[in-house]
């Protein structure tokens, strides 16, 4: 379990071992597109100081048209902060996913199996000094 | 909750062949936005006709409090799709999403002919389509409408941001009047938003640097009542005061309570040299904490009561030092260009706020308790005297304008450096000291 969290928290697009074969098949611009789609809705303006030191990993399932299945969104784990700040950071991340994913993310349907299940790491480190 | 989520993850990994073979797509988001969270506060529903005016007043105060934090932006009522929102009806999330409201607060207010006021309220996360937490209910007196509103705002603020509350708190300060060269000063106390100003002393004697206790019931301050500076202890409830027993052979000033209110630290000046002293309030005995041929002053306790932070010019320029209350060698923590003074330990214990003088300007800043990560939050002709909100998120200070007609007023700023705003008061004000959230 701890290994799974560590993997989730460390996993980015640069680690082939943790990406799996399905991710490797996705073009980098597809992943970048999803990052760019979520970022404008990840609003940390009302976050607590503690939440700005909490990285959360959020898992979810997407429908074939790229929309998040609302009841599938869950907190995989967190790093930094405590349970309370993790919960607030998770709520902020959920808001971003639901708001910017409402119309569906632009993803190649022919590769649905590669992006059907997603884990997103929301890392606020760069946002603390803005 | 974390264990439950981990359990879901573990089950998913074991029962899904697709997942176990390929794993989920992993992406990282490091760029977001920093904007106030948009919210809507429809006028609260009155359960009885006598409660209508109070319901309106409370809803406006709640909205104003949230806006004042700088973390929230209100969606005006003229953009609401439904013009009548009742407390009992189900929230129509699409209506609120359509006007980009991220949070919604609904409430109902009732009063009784015995003066009882009840507010029931709910908070909703619009884009997640859920109510945040359980519905809440607060009860009080119809004579304390503003306090009730601040309490509701505190609950909303706390639930959404995760920060502690601070709207239902009081601030002691020095209220000033008259020309700059003959300024009259008196102690006053007000709500956090500048309302309900009440005077605690007359203006016959100069008063300085009031410091409110951690329970909000007492104030330490320096007064010239005896002809030269001495420390006084004032009861906020009765406005009764007494001079604390410091020697007549020198000047006592800059007092501050320990977190448990059993002791105070203060400065005592004799023969041009001032040092820090610790007084046990039960025995009235003082013990000297520093001993150096320099000006040691402006002491402040850490929230655990084990250390103090103070300013000293022992190095040749005014800098900030920490030391254990039990004694020991002071440790200098400020090393930037300029002079540092009036350090105050954050109630969270993680930061120290200070006044910095550099290049002819004064500013308010914060640094870690080891002096690292120094940041300036404000700068002007004269910014000084920071005080922390009870949740450690906001700093209030005095800003004095330049010139013969210059006068001080109170400002607050978020510890991120955003949301610098002036407090609206009828008279010049200085030396704020922020009290605890009221019980």
Interface residues (C-beta under 8 A of the other chain):
Chain A: X1 X4 X5 X8 X11 X12 X13 X18 X19 X20 X21 X22 X23 X26 X31 X34 X35 X38 X39 X40 X41 X42 X43 X44 X45 X46 X47 X48 X49 X50 X51 X59 X70 X74 X75 X76 X77 X78 X83 X84 X85 X86 X87 X88 X91 X94 X95 X96 X98 X99 X102 X113 X114 X115 X116 X117 X118 X119 X120 X121 X122 X123 X124 X125 X126 X127 X130
Chain B: X1 X2 X5 X6 X8 X9 X10 X13 X18 X19 X21 X22 X23 X24 X25 X26 X27 X28 X29 X30 X31 X32 X33 X34 X35 X36 X37 X71 X72 X102 X125 X127 X128 X129 X132 X160 X161 X162 X163 X392 X393 X415
